[in-house]
Amino acid sequence: MTLYLDSSVLVAAFSPESFSRRALNILSLSPQVIISELTVTEPRVSLIRKRKRGAMPGVEVAAAL
């Protein structure tokens, strides 16, 4: 099975959110994942916003990126 993911799943998988556990479960369903070109940019912006709000330390943001 191939999964097509949007950025919200990827952000939840790599940063602490209420949806994180479910996002990781979704990612474990298939070894093959497809994303759009926008999905490269959108998670980056979301993670940087989390850092600026103080919701995620810069070190964790850097690791997720």
CHARMM internal coordinates of N, CA and C (Angstrom, degrees):
IC EDIT
DIST 1 N 1 CA 1.4466
DIST 1 CA 1 C 1.5333
ANGL 1 N 1 CA 1 C 108.78
DIST 1 C 2 N 1.3058
ANGL 1 CA 1 C 2 N 115.84
DIHE 1 N 1 CA 1 C 2 N 136.33
DIST 2 N 2 CA 1.4581
ANGL 1 C 2 N 2 CA 122.43
DIHE 1 CA 1 C 2 N 2 CA 176.38
DIST 2 CA 2 C 1.5206
ANGL 2 N 2 CA 2 C 108.52
DIHE 1 C 2 N 2 CA 2 C -105.42
DIST 2 C 3 N 1.3254
ANGL 2 CA 2 C 3 N 116.25
DIHE 2 N 2 CA 2 C 3 N 133.90
DIST 3 N 3 CA 1.4647
ANGL 2 C 3 N 3 CA 121.22
DIHE 2 CA 2 C 3 N 3 CA 178.90
DIST 3 CA 3 C 1.5169
ANGL 3 N 3 CA 3 C 109.99
DIHE 2 C 3 N 3 CA 3 C -104.94
DIST 3 C 4 N 1.3139
ANGL 3 CA 3 C 4 N 116.60
DIHE 3 N 3 CA 3 C 4 N 136.79
DIST 4 N 4 CA 1.4586
ANGL 3 C 4 N 4 CA 122.28
DIHE 3 CA 3 C 4 N 4 CA 171.83
DIST 4 CA 4 C 1.5268
ANGL 4 N 4 CA 4 C 105.97
DIHE 3 C 4 N 4 CA 4 C -105.34
DIST 4 C 5 N 1.3124
ANGL 4 CA 4 C 5 N 117.40
DIHE 4 N 4 CA 4 C 5 N 115.61
DIST 5 N 5 CA 1.4637
ANGL 4 C 5 N 5 CA 121.47
DIHE 4 CA 4 C 5 N 5 CA -174.27
DIST 5 CA 5 C 1.5152
ANGL 5 N 5 CA 5 C 111.86
DIHE 4 C 5 N 5 CA 5 C -110.26
DIST 5 C 6 N 1.3259
ANGL 5 CA 5 C 6 N 114.65
DIHE 5 N 5 CA 5 C 6 N 147.82
DIST 6 N 6 CA 1.4486
ANGL 5 C 6 N 6 CA 118.59
DIHE 5 CA 5 C 6 N 6 CA 171.04
DIST 6 CA 6 C 1.5234
ANGL 6 N 6 CA 6 C 108.58
DIHE 5 C 6 N 6 CA 6 C -102.13
DIST 6 C 7 N 1.2992
ANGL 6 CA 6 C 7 N 116.20
DIHE 6 N 6 CA 6 C 7 N 174.89
DIST 7 N 7 CA 1.4583
ANGL 6 C 7 N 7 CA 120.48
DIHE 6 CA 6 C 7 N 7 CA -173.16
DIST 7 CA 7 C 1.5244
ANGL 7 N 7 CA 7 C 113.60
DIHE 6 C 7 N 7 CA 7 C -65.50
DIST 7 C 8 N 1.3228
ANGL 7 CA 7 C 8 N 118.46
DIHE 7 N 7 CA 7 C 8 N -28.74
DIST 8 N 8 CA 1.4715
ANGL 7 C 8 N 8 CA 119.53
DIHE 7 CA 7 C 8 N 8 CA -177.96
DIST 8 CA 8 C 1.5276
ANGL 8 N 8 CA 8 C 111.65
DIHE 7 C 8 N 8 CA 8 C -63.19
DIST 8 C 9 N 1.3085
ANGL 8 CA 8 C 9 N 117.70
DIHE 8 N 8 CA 8 C 9 N -35.45
DIST 9 N 9 CA 1.4656
ANGL 8 C 9 N 9 CA 120.66
DIHE 8 CA 8 C 9 N 9 CA 177.56
DIST 9 CA 9 C 1.5230
ANGL 9 N 9 CA 9 C 109.99
DIHE 8 C 9 N 9 CA 9 C -68.21
DIST 9 C 10 N 1.3112
ANGL 9 CA 9 C 10 N 117.09
DIHE 9 N 9 CA 9 C 10 N -43.38
DIST 10 N 10 CA 1.4598
ANGL 9 C 10 N 10 CA 120.30
DIHE 9 CA 9 C 10 N 10 CA -179.15
DIST 10 CA 10 C 1.5266
ANGL 10 N 10 CA 10 C 111.89
DIHE 9 C 10 N 10 CA 10 C -66.85
DIST 10 C 11 N 1.3208
ANGL 10 CA 10 C 11 N 117.73
DIHE 10 N 10 CA 10 C 11 N -41.24
DIST 11 N 11 CA 1.4640
ANGL 10 C 11 N 11 CA 120.41
DIHE 10 CA 10 C 11 N 11 CA 178.53
DIST 11 CA 11 C 1.5287
ANGL 11 N 11 CA 11 C 109.69
DIHE 10 C 11 N 11 CA 11 C -63.00
DIST 11 C 12 N 1.3091
ANGL 11 CA 11 C 12 N 116.96
DIHE 11 N 11 CA 11 C 12 N -43.99
DIST 12 N 12 CA 1.4701
ANGL 11 C 12 N 12 CA 120.47
DIHE 11 CA 11 C 12 N 12 CA 179.17
DIST 12 CA 12 C 1.5266
ANGL 12 N 12 CA 12 C 111.56
DIHE 11 C 12 N 12 CA 12 C -64.30
DIST 12 C 13 N 1.3153
ANGL 12 CA 12 C 13 N 117.48
DIHE 12 N 12 CA 12 C 13 N -33.05
DIST 13 N 13 CA 1.4664
ANGL 12 C 13 N 13 CA 120.55
DIHE 12 CA 12 C 13 N 13 CA -179.90
DIST 13 CA 13 C 1.5267
ANGL 13 N 13 CA 13 C 111.77
DIHE 12 C 13 N 13 CA 13 C -71.16
DIST 13 C 14 N 1.3252
ANGL 13 CA 13 C 14 N 117.67
DIHE 13 N 13 CA 13 C 14 N -29.97
DIST 14 N 14 CA 1.4559
ANGL 13 C 14 N 14 CA 120.97
DIHE 13 CA 13 C 14 N 14 CA -174.45
DIST 14 CA 14 C 1.5204
ANGL 14 N 14 CA 14 C 114.77
DIHE 13 C 14 N 14 CA 14 C -109.55
DIST 14 C 15 N 1.3229
ANGL 14 CA 14 C 15 N 117.65
DIHE 14 N 14 CA 14 C 15 N 6.00
DIST 15 N 15 CA 1.4541
ANGL 14 C 15 N 15 CA 120.76
DIHE 14 CA 14 C 15 N 15 CA 176.40
DIST 15 CA 15 C 1.5295
ANGL 15 N 15 CA 15 C 108.52
DIHE 14 C 15 N 15 CA 15 C -146.69
DIST 15 C 16 N 1.3268
ANGL 15 CA 15 C 16 N 116.25
DIHE 15 N 15 CA 15 C 16 N 154.13
DIST 16 N 16 CA 1.4693
ANGL 15 C 16 N 16 CA 119.02
DIHE 15 CA 15 C 16 N 16 CA -177.27
DIST 16 CA 16 C 1.5228
ANGL 16 N 16 CA 16 C 112.69
DIHE 15 C 16 N 16 CA 16 C -70.25
DIST 16 C 17 N 1.3141
ANGL 16 CA 16 C 17 N 115.76
DIHE 16 N 16 CA 16 C 17 N 117.01
DIST 17 N 17 CA 1.4659
ANGL 16 C 17 N 17 CA 123.33
DIHE 16 CA 16 C 17 N 17 CA 177.06
DIST 17 CA 17 C 1.5214
ANGL 17 N 17 CA 17 C 108.17
DIHE 16 C 17 N 17 CA 17 C -145.83
DIST 17 C 18 N 1.3142
ANGL 17 CA 17 C 18 N 116.27
DIHE 17 N 17 CA 17 C 18 N 165.96
DIST 18 N 18 CA 1.4667
ANGL 17 C 18 N 18 CA 119.44
DIHE 17 CA 17 C 18 N 18 CA 178.07
DIST 18 CA 18 C 1.5292
ANGL 18 N 18 CA 18 C 111.20
DIHE 17 C 18 N 18 CA 18 C -64.75
DIST 18 C 19 N 1.3177
ANGL 18 CA 18 C 19 N 117.29
DIHE 18 N 18 CA 18 C 19 N -24.00
DIST 19 N 19 CA 1.4585
ANGL 18 C 19 N 19 CA 123.12
DIHE 18 CA 18 C 19 N 19 CA -177.80
DIST 19 CA 19 C 1.5390
ANGL 19 N 19 CA 19 C 112.70
DIHE 18 C 19 N 19 CA 19 C -92.41
DIST 19 C 20 N 1.3204
ANGL 19 CA 19 C 20 N 118.08
DIHE 19 N 19 CA 19 C 20 N -0.67
DIST 20 N 20 CA 1.4687
ANGL 19 C 20 N 20 CA 122.01
DIHE 19 CA 19 C 20 N 20 CA -173.14
DIST 20 CA 20 C 1.5226
ANGL 20 N 20 CA 20 C 113.80
DIHE 19 C 20 N 20 CA 20 C -57.68
DIST 20 C 21 N 1.3027
ANGL 20 CA 20 C 21 N 118.13
DIHE 20 N 20 CA 20 C 21 N -47.82
DIST 21 N 21 CA 1.4711
ANGL 20 C 21 N 21 CA 120.48
DIHE 20 CA 20 C 21 N 21 CA -178.72
DIST 21 CA 21 C 1.5280
ANGL 21 N 21 CA 21 C 111.01
DIHE 20 C 21 N 21 CA 21 C -61.31
DIST 21 C 22 N 1.3104
ANGL 21 CA 21 C 22 N 116.16
DIHE 21 N 21 CA 21 C 22 N -42.60
DIST 22 N 22 CA 1.4611
ANGL 21 C 22 N 22 CA 119.76
DIHE 21 CA 21 C 22 N 22 CA 179.34
DIST 22 CA 22 C 1.5311
ANGL 22 N 22 CA 22 C 111.13
DIHE 21 C 22 N 22 CA 22 C -66.79
DIST 22 C 23 N 1.3170
ANGL 22 CA 22 C 23 N 116.91
DIHE 22 N 22 CA 22 C 23 N -39.01
DIST 23 N 23 CA 1.4708
ANGL 22 C 23 N 23 CA 120.67
DIHE 22 CA 22 C 23 N 23 CA 178.18
DIST 23 CA 23 C 1.5233
ANGL 23 N 23 CA 23 C 110.68
DIHE 22 C 23 N 23 CA 23 C -61.77
DIST 23 C 24 N 1.3245
ANGL 23 CA 23 C 24 N 117.03
DIHE 23 N 23 CA 23 C 24 N -42.83
DIST 24 N 24 CA 1.4696
ANGL 23 C 24 N 24 CA 120.19
DIHE 23 CA 23 C 24 N 24 CA 178.16
DIST 24 CA 24 C 1.5233
ANGL 24 N 24 CA 24 C 111.07
DIHE 23 C 24 N 24 CA 24 C -64.75
DIST 24 C 25 N 1.3165
ANGL 24 CA 24 C 25 N 116.52
DIHE 24 N 24 CA 24 C 25 N -37.67
DIST 25 N 25 CA 1.4725
ANGL 24 C 25 N 25 CA 119.68
DIHE 24 CA 24 C 25 N 25 CA 176.31
DIST 25 CA 25 C 1.5235
ANGL 25 N 25 CA 25 C 111.00
DIHE 24 C 25 N 25 CA 25 C -63.54
DIST 25 C 26 N 1.3173
ANGL 25 CA 25 C 26 N 116.77
DIHE 25 N 25 CA 25 C 26 N -41.27
DIST 26 N 26 CA 1.4661
ANGL 25 C 26 N 26 CA 120.93
DIHE 25 CA 25 C 26 N 26 CA 178.47
DIST 26 CA 26 C 1.5266
ANGL 26 N 26 CA 26 C 110.06
DIHE 25 C 26 N 26 CA 26 C -61.89
DIST 26 C 27 N 1.3245
ANGL 26 CA 26 C 27 N 116.52
DIHE 26 N 26 CA 26 C 27 N -45.29
DIST 27 N 27 CA 1.4641
ANGL 26 C 27 N 27 CA 120.34
DIHE 26 CA 26 C 27 N 27 CA 179.94
DIST 27 CA 27 C 1.5251
ANGL 27 N 27 CA 27 C 112.47
DIHE 26 C 27 N 27 CA 27 C -63.34
DIST 27 C 28 N 1.3142
ANGL 27 CA 27 C 28 N 117.08
DIHE 27 N 27 CA 27 C 28 N -29.28
DIST 28 N 28 CA 1.4660
ANGL 27 C 28 N 28 CA 119.81
DIHE 27 CA 27 C 28 N 28 CA -178.87
DIST 28 CA 28 C 1.5304
ANGL 28 N 28 CA 28 C 112.70
DIHE 27 C 28 N 28 CA 28 C -77.67
DIST 28 C 29 N 1.3192
ANGL 28 CA 28 C 29 N 117.90
DIHE 28 N 28 CA 28 C 29 N -8.68
DIST 29 N 29 CA 1.4619
ANGL 28 C 29 N 29 CA 121.28
DIHE 28 CA 28 C 29 N 29 CA -177.83
DIST 29 CA 29 C 1.5243
ANGL 29 N 29 CA 29 C 114.01
DIHE 28 C 29 N 29 CA 29 C -71.81
DIST 29 C 30 N 1.3157
ANGL 29 CA 29 C 30 N 116.92
DIHE 29 N 29 CA 29 C 30 N -25.11
DIST 30 N 30 CA 1.4581
ANGL 29 C 30 N 30 CA 119.36
DIHE 29 CA 29 C 30 N 30 CA -174.78
DIST 30 CA 30 C 1.5187
ANGL 30 N 30 CA 30 C 111.08
DIHE 29 C 30 N 30 CA 30 C -148.28
DIST 30 C 31 N 1.3369
ANGL 30 CA 30 C 31 N 116.21
DIHE 30 N 30 CA 30 C 31 N 138.93
DIST 31 N 31 CA 1.4665
ANGL 30 C 31 N 31 CA 118.92
DIHE 30 CA 30 C 31 N 31 CA 176.39
DIST 31 CA 31 C 1.5310
ANGL 31 N 31 CA 31 C 111.95
DIHE 30 C 31 N 31 CA 31 C -77.49
DIST 31 C 32 N 1.3282
ANGL 31 CA 31 C 32 N 117.45
DIHE 31 N 31 CA 31 C 32 N -9.87
DIST 32 N 32 CA 1.4533
ANGL 31 C 32 N 32 CA 121.40
DIHE 31 CA 31 C 32 N 32 CA -176.94
DIST 32 CA 32 C 1.5254
ANGL 32 N 32 CA 32 C 109.83
DIHE 31 C 32 N 32 CA 32 C -115.52
DIST 32 C 33 N 1.3260
ANGL 32 CA 32 C 33 N 115.32
DIHE 32 N 32 CA 32 C 33 N 121.18
DIST 33 N 33 CA 1.4597
ANGL 32 C 33 N 33 CA 121.59
DIHE 32 CA 32 C 33 N 33 CA -177.55
DIST 33 CA 33 C 1.5313
ANGL 33 N 33 CA 33 C 108.59
DIHE 32 C 33 N 33 CA 33 C -126.28
DIST 33 C 34 N 1.3147
ANGL 33 CA 33 C 34 N 115.50
DIHE 33 N 33 CA 33 C 34 N 138.68
DIST 34 N 34 CA 1.4597
ANGL 33 C 34 N 34 CA 121.75
DIHE 33 CA 33 C 34 N 34 CA 177.17
DIST 34 CA 34 C 1.5238
ANGL 34 N 34 CA 34 C 108.04
DIHE 33 C 34 N 34 CA 34 C -117.86
DIST 34 C 35 N 1.3280
ANGL 34 CA 34 C 35 N 115.85
DIHE 34 N 34 CA 34 C 35 N 137.30
DIST 35 N 35 CA 1.4601
ANGL 34 C 35 N 35 CA 120.97
DIHE 34 CA 34 C 35 N 35 CA 176.56
DIST 35 CA 35 C 1.5297
ANGL 35 N 35 CA 35 C 108.63
DIHE 34 C 35 N 35 CA 35 C -133.28
DIST 35 C 36 N 1.3238
ANGL 35 CA 35 C 36 N 116.32
DIHE 35 N 35 CA 35 C 36 N 159.19
DIST 36 N 36 CA 1.4592
ANGL 35 C 36 N 36 CA 120.32
DIHE 35 CA 35 C 36 N 36 CA 176.08
DIST 36 CA 36 C 1.5214
ANGL 36 N 36 CA 36 C 109.28
DIHE 35 C 36 N 36 CA 36 C -86.39
DIST 36 C 37 N 1.3203
ANGL 36 CA 36 C 37 N 116.20
DIHE 36 N 36 CA 36 C 37 N 170.07
DIST 37 N 37 CA 1.4632
ANGL 36 C 37 N 37 CA 120.01
DIHE 36 CA 36 C 37 N 37 CA 177.69
DIST 37 CA 37 C 1.5265
ANGL 37 N 37 CA 37 C 111.45
DIHE 36 C 37 N 37 CA 37 C -63.67
DIST 37 C 38 N 1.3326
ANGL 37 CA 37 C 38 N 117.38
DIHE 37 N 37 CA 37 C 38 N -33.07
DIST 38 N 38 CA 1.4680
ANGL 37 C 38 N 38 CA 120.22
DIHE 37 CA 37 C 38 N 38 CA 177.80
DIST 38 CA 38 C 1.5198
ANGL 38 N 38 CA 38 C 111.86
DIHE 37 C 38 N 38 CA 38 C -64.98
DIST 38 C 39 N 1.3034
ANGL 38 CA 38 C 39 N 116.54
DIHE 38 N 38 CA 38 C 39 N -27.97
DIST 39 N 39 CA 1.4582
ANGL 38 C 39 N 39 CA 120.42
DIHE 38 CA 38 C 39 N 39 CA -178.13
DIST 39 CA 39 C 1.5188
ANGL 39 N 39 CA 39 C 111.25
DIHE 38 C 39 N 39 CA 39 C -68.62
DIST 39 C 40 N 1.2953
ANGL 39 CA 39 C 40 N 117.72
DIHE 39 N 39 CA 39 C 40 N -13.68
DIST 40 N 40 CA 1.4639
ANGL 39 C 40 N 40 CA 120.70
DIHE 39 CA 39 C 40 N 40 CA 174.36
DIST 40 CA 40 C 1.5291
ANGL 40 N 40 CA 40 C 109.51
DIHE 39 C 40 N 40 CA 40 C -76.22
DIST 40 C 41 N 1.3169
ANGL 40 CA 40 C 41 N 117.30
DIHE 40 N 40 CA 40 C 41 N -36.56
DIST 41 N 41 CA 1.4652
ANGL 40 C 41 N 41 CA 122.35
DIHE 40 CA 40 C 41 N 41 CA -176.02
DIST 41 CA 41 C 1.5242
ANGL 41 N 41 CA 41 C 112.99
DIHE 40 C 41 N 41 CA 41 C -87.68
DIST 41 C 42 N 1.3062
ANGL 41 CA 41 C 42 N 118.39
DIHE 41 N 41 CA 41 C 42 N -43.83
DIST 42 N 42 CA 1.4688
ANGL 41 C 42 N 42 CA 122.09
DIHE 41 CA 41 C 42 N 42 CA -173.18
DIST 42 CA 42 C 1.5341
ANGL 42 N 42 CA 42 C 113.78
DIHE 41 C 42 N 42 CA 42 C -58.21
DIST 42 C 43 N 1.3262
ANGL 42 CA 42 C 43 N 120.48
DIHE 42 N 42 CA 42 C 43 N -47.09
DIST 43 N 43 CA 1.4679
ANGL 42 C 43 N 43 CA 118.95
DIHE 42 CA 42 C 43 N 43 CA 178.88
DIST 43 CA 43 C 1.5270
ANGL 43 N 43 CA 43 C 112.36
DIHE 42 C 43 N 43 CA 43 C -62.42
DIST 43 C 44 N 1.3171
ANGL 43 CA 43 C 44 N 116.16
DIHE 43 N 43 CA 43 C 44 N -36.20
DIST 44 N 44 CA 1.4675
ANGL 43 C 44 N 44 CA 120.30
DIHE 43 CA 43 C 44 N 44 CA 179.10
DIST 44 CA 44 C 1.5332
ANGL 44 N 44 CA 44 C 110.02
DIHE 43 C 44 N 44 CA 44 C -59.34
DIST 44 C 45 N 1.3228
ANGL 44 CA 44 C 45 N 116.42
DIHE 44 N 44 CA 44 C 45 N -46.58
DIST 45 N 45 CA 1.4684
ANGL 44 C 45 N 45 CA 121.30
DIHE 44 CA 44 C 45 N 45 CA 179.21
DIST 45 CA 45 C 1.5296
ANGL 45 N 45 CA 45 C 110.37
DIHE 44 C 45 N 45 CA 45 C -63.40
DIST 45 C 46 N 1.3208
ANGL 45 CA 45 C 46 N 117.35
DIHE 45 N 45 CA 45 C 46 N -43.86
DIST 46 N 46 CA 1.4751
ANGL 45 C 46 N 46 CA 121.22
DIHE 45 CA 45 C 46 N 46 CA -179.50
DIST 46 CA 46 C 1.5235
ANGL 46 N 46 CA 46 C 111.44
DIHE 45 C 46 N 46 CA 46 C -62.14
DIST 46 C 47 N 1.3098
ANGL 46 CA 46 C 47 N 116.93
DIHE 46 N 46 CA 46 C 47 N -43.26
DIST 47 N 47 CA 1.4641
ANGL 46 C 47 N 47 CA 120.19
DIHE 46 CA 46 C 47 N 47 CA -179.42
DIST 47 CA 47 C 1.5207
ANGL 47 N 47 CA 47 C 111.47
DIHE 46 C 47 N 47 CA 47 C -67.85
DIST 47 C 48 N 1.3068
ANGL 47 CA 47 C 48 N 117.45
DIHE 47 N 47 CA 47 C 48 N -39.71
DIST 48 N 48 CA 1.4721
ANGL 47 C 48 N 48 CA 120.21
DIHE 47 CA 47 C 48 N 48 CA 177.85
DIST 48 CA 48 C 1.5263
ANGL 48 N 48 CA 48 C 110.27
DIHE 47 C 48 N 48 CA 48 C -65.38
DIST 48 C 49 N 1.3140
ANGL 48 CA 48 C 49 N 117.82
DIHE 48 N 48 CA 48 C 49 N -37.46
DIST 49 N 49 CA 1.4807
ANGL 48 C 49 N 49 CA 120.78
DIHE 48 CA 48 C 49 N 49 CA 175.79
DIST 49 CA 49 C 1.5247
ANGL 49 N 49 CA 49 C 110.69
DIHE 48 C 49 N 49 CA 49 C -62.58
DIST 49 C 50 N 1.3315
ANGL 49 CA 49 C 50 N 116.77
DIHE 49 N 49 CA 49 C 50 N -40.96
DIST 50 N 50 CA 1.4661
ANGL 49 C 50 N 50 CA 119.79
DIHE 49 CA 49 C 50 N 50 CA 178.42
DIST 50 CA 50 C 1.5279
ANGL 50 N 50 CA 50 C 110.35
DIHE 49 C 50 N 50 CA 50 C -60.82
DIST 50 C 51 N 1.3432
ANGL 50 CA 50 C 51 N 116.34
DIHE 50 N 50 CA 50 C 51 N -40.92
DIST 51 N 51 CA 1.4641
ANGL 50 C 51 N 51 CA 119.81
DIHE 50 CA 50 C 51 N 51 CA 178.65
DIST 51 CA 51 C 1.5188
ANGL 51 N 51 CA 51 C 110.37
DIHE 50 C 51 N 51 CA 51 C -63.68
DIST 51 C 52 N 1.3190
ANGL 51 CA 51 C 52 N 117.47
DIHE 51 N 51 CA 51 C 52 N -44.67
DIST 52 N 52 CA 1.4720
ANGL 51 C 52 N 52 CA 121.24
DIHE 51 CA 51 C 52 N 52 CA -178.28
DIST 52 CA 52 C 1.5184
ANGL 52 N 52 CA 52 C 112.27
DIHE 51 C 52 N 52 CA 52 C -64.81
DIST 52 C 53 N 1.3419
ANGL 52 CA 52 C 53 N 117.23
DIHE 52 N 52 CA 52 C 53 N -33.39
DIST 53 N 53 CA 1.4699
ANGL 52 C 53 N 53 CA 121.58
DIHE 52 CA 52 C 53 N 53 CA 178.18
DIST 53 CA 53 C 1.5194
ANGL 53 N 53 CA 53 C 112.04
DIHE 52 C 53 N 53 CA 53 C -79.19
DIST 53 C 54 N 1.3198
ANGL 53 CA 53 C 54 N 117.01
DIHE 53 N 53 CA 53 C 54 N -10.80
DIST 54 N 54 CA 1.4533
ANGL 53 C 54 N 54 CA 120.82
DIHE 53 CA 53 C 54 N 54 CA -176.76
DIST 54 CA 54 C 1.5179
ANGL 54 N 54 CA 54 C 113.08
DIHE 53 C 54 N 54 CA 54 C 82.15
DIST 54 C 55 N 1.3331
ANGL 54 CA 54 C 55 N 117.20
DIHE 54 N 54 CA 54 C 55 N 13.69
DIST 55 N 55 CA 1.4542
ANGL 54 C 55 N 55 CA 121.41
DIHE 54 CA 54 C 55 N 55 CA -178.76
DIST 55 CA 55 C 1.5292
ANGL 55 N 55 CA 55 C 112.05
DIHE 54 C 55 N 55 CA 55 C -82.90
DIST 55 C 56 N 1.3307
ANGL 55 CA 55 C 56 N 115.93
DIHE 55 N 55 CA 55 C 56 N -13.39
DIST 56 N 56 CA 1.4604
ANGL 55 C 56 N 56 CA 120.18
DIHE 55 CA 55 C 56 N 56 CA -178.17
DIST 56 CA 56 C 1.5289
ANGL 56 N 56 CA 56 C 107.89
DIHE 55 C 56 N 56 CA 56 C -152.62
DIST 56 C 57 N 1.3304
ANGL 56 CA 56 C 57 N 117.82
DIHE 56 N 56 CA 56 C 57 N 129.56
DIST 57 N 57 CA 1.4625
ANGL 56 C 57 N 57 CA 119.89
DIHE 56 CA 56 C 57 N 57 CA -179.70
DIST 57 CA 57 C 1.5409
ANGL 57 N 57 CA 57 C 112.26
DIHE 56 C 57 N 57 CA 57 C -64.33
DIST 57 C 58 N 1.3095
ANGL 57 CA 57 C 58 N 116.33
DIHE 57 N 57 CA 57 C 58 N 149.04
DIST 58 N 58 CA 1.4562
ANGL 57 C 58 N 58 CA 121.73
DIHE 57 CA 57 C 58 N 58 CA -179.15
DIST 58 CA 58 C 1.5242
ANGL 58 N 58 CA 58 C 113.60
DIHE 57 C 58 N 58 CA 58 C -55.81
DIST 58 C 59 N 1.3238
ANGL 58 CA 58 C 59 N 116.43
DIHE 58 N 58 CA 58 C 59 N -35.98
DIST 59 N 59 CA 1.4736
ANGL 58 C 59 N 59 CA 119.85
DIHE 58 CA 58 C 59 N 59 CA 179.22
DIST 59 CA 59 C 1.5247
ANGL 59 N 59 CA 59 C 110.86
DIHE 58 C 59 N 59 CA 59 C -63.89
DIST 59 C 60 N 1.3140
ANGL 59 CA 59 C 60 N 116.83
DIHE 59 N 59 CA 59 C 60 N -40.97
DIST 60 N 60 CA 1.4641
ANGL 59 C 60 N 60 CA 120.46
DIHE 59 CA 59 C 60 N 60 CA 179.08
DIST 60 CA 60 C 1.5271
ANGL 60 N 60 CA 60 C 111.05
DIHE 59 C 60 N 60 CA 60 C -69.95
DIST 60 C 61 N 1.3121
ANGL 60 CA 60 C 61 N 116.66
DIHE 60 N 60 CA 60 C 61 N -37.39
DIST 61 N 61 CA 1.4629
ANGL 60 C 61 N 61 CA 120.40
DIHE 60 CA 60 C 61 N 61 CA 176.99
DIST 61 CA 61 C 1.5259
ANGL 61 N 61 CA 61 C 109.73
DIHE 60 C 61 N 61 CA 61 C -62.26
DIST 61 C 62 N 1.3232
ANGL 61 CA 61 C 62 N 116.09
DIHE 61 N 61 CA 61 C 62 N -45.72
DIST 62 N 62 CA 1.4644
ANGL 61 C 62 N 62 CA 120.31
DIHE 61 CA 61 C 62 N 62 CA 179.38
DIST 62 CA 62 C 1.5288
ANGL 62 N 62 CA 62 C 110.84
DIHE 61 C 62 N 62 CA 62 C -60.57
DIST 62 C 63 N 1.3143
ANGL 62 CA 62 C 63 N 117.12
DIHE 62 N 62 CA 62 C 63 N -41.25
DIST 63 N 63 CA 1.4803
ANGL 62 C 63 N 63 CA 120.60
DIHE 62 CA 62 C 63 N 63 CA 179.24
DIST 63 CA 63 C 1.5262
ANGL 63 N 63 CA 63 C 110.49
DIHE 62 C 63 N 63 CA 63 C -65.66
DIST 63 C 64 N 1.3203
ANGL 63 CA 63 C 64 N 117.19
DIHE 63 N 63 CA 63 C 64 N -40.34
DIST 64 N 64 CA 1.4737
ANGL 63 C 64 N 64 CA 120.60
DIHE 63 CA 63 C 64 N 64 CA -179.37
DIST 64 CA 64 C 1.5266
ANGL 64 N 64 CA 64 C 110.91
DIHE 63 C 64 N 64 CA 64 C -67.61
DIST 64 C 65 N 1.3365
ANGL 64 CA 64 C 65 N 115.96
DIHE 64 N 64 CA 64 C 65 N -38.24
DIST 65 N 65 CA 1.4709
ANGL 64 C 65 N 65 CA 119.09
DIHE 64 CA 64 C 65 N 65 CA 179.46
DIST 65 CA 65 C 1.5171
ANGL 65 N 65 CA 65 C 110.49
DIHE 64 C 65 N 65 CA 65 C -66.84
END
COOR INIT
IC SEED 1 N 1 CA 1 C
IC BUILD
